[in-house]
Amino acid sequence: MASSRDRQRKLARAKLDRQLARRAAAAKRRRQIQAGVGALVVLALIVFGSLWGLGVFDAKPKPKAAEDVCVWTPQDASANTNLKDVGKPNTTGLPTSGTRTMTVTTNQGAPITAALDLTSAPCAAASISHLAGKSFYDNTKCHEITTEGALRCGDPSGTGIGGPTYSFPDEDVPTAPEPSASAAPEQPPAYPKGTVAMVANPPGSNGSQFLIFFKDFNPEKPAYPIIGKVTGGLDVVEKIGALETVDNGSGAKVKPKTDVVIQSLTVGEPDLAKAASTSAS
């Protein structure tokens, strides 16, 4: 009887050991699975967080806020009857690199072409392009041949205070030349022959008037913002610069005795491939 009971106890003990071993193995597998799942969850959270930070899960991409390239300041046409209202150019979406070709056809010979600098003077180029599109310059006179050596155009009233019903500030005014020793090489002029620049009355409130220089000009304090350079027809500008001048009614002998009429002024589409430093011809 004793041997039978011992045998039963051994069998029961062996069964219990097997059960405990199976439970231990199952627990170990659970821990391994949980550890693997935990690692995957952490990795997923890291990836998700990175993608979230990059905005991959944004339902709609946030549009970049449009920035005003130019600001057009209204001018009171009731206070200055020489102003002409043809609307305003856009403030955003304006080209800011490359050039645009301005073509000025006068009654004095071949057309004059100039490369308007969109990098240094985007607002001036936008203004002239807008006004050209409204035929603002067509059949107007260049009312001055200035003592500084430039042809002054762009004022339909011919008074020097005319223009559109908006203005914009200076963009690219040259720096004043530095005093140089007598042995130092001569500095280039602030306004080389062929330079196209804005001119305003009062200064800094640019509108439609511009200068085309037919000779070098190097003032002590430059005041005209440069907007481009003549690329063709400089000989026509020089021919106009040589015309006889008469009193313009204010005592200044700057009015061309022979009318210089802009028959048309056009501005082409932006050309990003060209640099505004194209040499005059």
Secondary structure, 3 states (H helix, E strand, C coil): CHHHHHHHHHHHHHHHHHHHHHHHHHHHHHHHHHHHHHHHHHHHHHHHHHHHHCCCCCCCCCCCCCCCCCCCEECCCCCCCCEECCCCCCCCCCCCCCEEEEEEEECCCCCEEEEEECCCCHHHHHHHHHHHHCCCCCCEECCEECCCCEEEECCCCCCCCCEECEEECCCCCCCCCCCCCCCCCCCCCCECCCEEEECCCCCCCECCCEEEECCCECCCCCCCCEEEEEEECHHHHHHHHCCCEEECCCCCEEEECCCCEEEEEEECCCECCCCCCCCCC
